[in-house]
Amino acid sequence: MNITVEEIRRVIVASAGAPESGASDADFADTSFDELGYESLALMETASAIEREFGVSVPDDLLFEARTPRELAELVRSTKEAAAA
């Protein structure tokens, strides 16, 4: 399964609320979580939602290395692929 940035956006908004910044849909993927207004608690809630929805457990240390939604989507994909291998 290819986990997209749009799927990550949907999970983030559902678990942590809409972004505080006015980032357009096109800019959302590459806007930092800080700029979007998502702090560590929001990312932890998002990680829990990702685990429930996609069956992927993202380690906290890797979770906080992801700086943007695109990086988080890539992390979730690679974590899922590694678990399947």
C-alpha positions as CSV (number, residue, x, y, z in Angstrom):
1,M,0.0,0.0,0.0
2,N,1.3,3.4,-1.0
3,I,0.6,5.8,1.8
4,T,0.2,9.3,0.3
5,V,0.7,12.8,1.7
6,E,-3.1,13.3,1.3
7,E,-3.8,10.3,3.5
8,I,-1.3,11.7,6.1
9,R,-3.0,15.1,5.9
10,R,-6.4,13.5,6.5
11,V,-5.0,11.6,9.6
12,I,-3.3,14.7,10.9
13,V,-6.4,16.9,10.6
14,A,-8.6,14.2,12.1
15,S,-6.3,13.6,15.1
16,A,-4.8,17.1,15.7
17,G,-7.1,19.5,14.0
18,A,-6.7,21.8,11.0
19,P,-3.3,23.5,10.5
20,E,-2.9,26.9,12.1
21,S,-1.1,28.3,9.0
22,G,-2.9,29.1,5.8
23,A,-0.8,26.7,3.9
24,S,-2.4,25.8,0.6
25,D,-3.0,22.2,-0.3
26,A,0.0,22.4,-2.7
27,D,2.2,23.8,0.1
28,F,1.0,21.6,2.9
29,A,3.2,18.6,2.0
30,D,6.5,20.6,2.3
31,T,5.5,23.0,5.1
32,S,7.2,22.3,8.4
33,F,5.1,20.9,11.3
34,D,6.2,24.0,13.3
35,E,4.9,26.4,10.6
36,L,1.6,24.4,10.5
37,G,1.2,24.7,14.2
38,Y,1.6,21.0,15.0
39,E,3.7,20.4,18.2
40,S,5.0,17.1,19.6
41,L,1.7,16.2,21.2
42,A,-0.1,16.6,17.9
43,L,2.5,14.4,16.2
44,M,2.2,11.7,18.9
45,E,-1.6,11.7,18.4
46,T,-1.1,11.4,14.7
47,A,1.3,8.5,15.2
48,S,-1.3,6.7,17.2
49,A,-3.9,7.3,14.5
50,I,-1.4,6.0,11.8
51,E,-0.9,2.9,13.8
52,R,-4.6,2.2,14.2
53,E,-5.4,3.0,10.5
54,F,-2.4,1.6,8.7
55,G,-1.0,-0.8,11.2
56,V,2.3,1.0,11.2
57,S,4.1,1.7,14.5
58,V,6.4,4.7,13.9
59,P,9.1,4.8,16.6
60,D,9.1,8.2,18.5
61,D,12.7,9.0,17.7
62,L,12.0,8.6,13.9
63,L,8.6,10.4,14.2
64,F,10.3,13.6,15.5
65,E,12.9,13.5,12.7
66,A,10.1,14.0,10.2
67,R,9.9,17.8,9.7
68,T,7.1,17.9,7.1
69,P,4.0,15.9,6.2
70,R,5.8,14.6,3.1
71,E,8.7,13.3,5.2
72,L,6.2,11.7,7.6
73,A,4.4,10.0,4.7
74,E,7.8,8.7,3.4
75,L,8.7,7.5,7.0
76,V,5.4,5.6,7.3
77,R,5.8,4.0,3.9
78,S,9.4,2.9,4.7
79,T,8.5,1.6,8.1
80,K,5.6,-0.4,6.7
81,E,7.9,-1.8,3.9
82,A,10.5,-2.8,6.5
83,A,8.0,-4.5,8.7
84,A,6.7,-6.5,5.7
85,A,10.2,-7.6,4.6
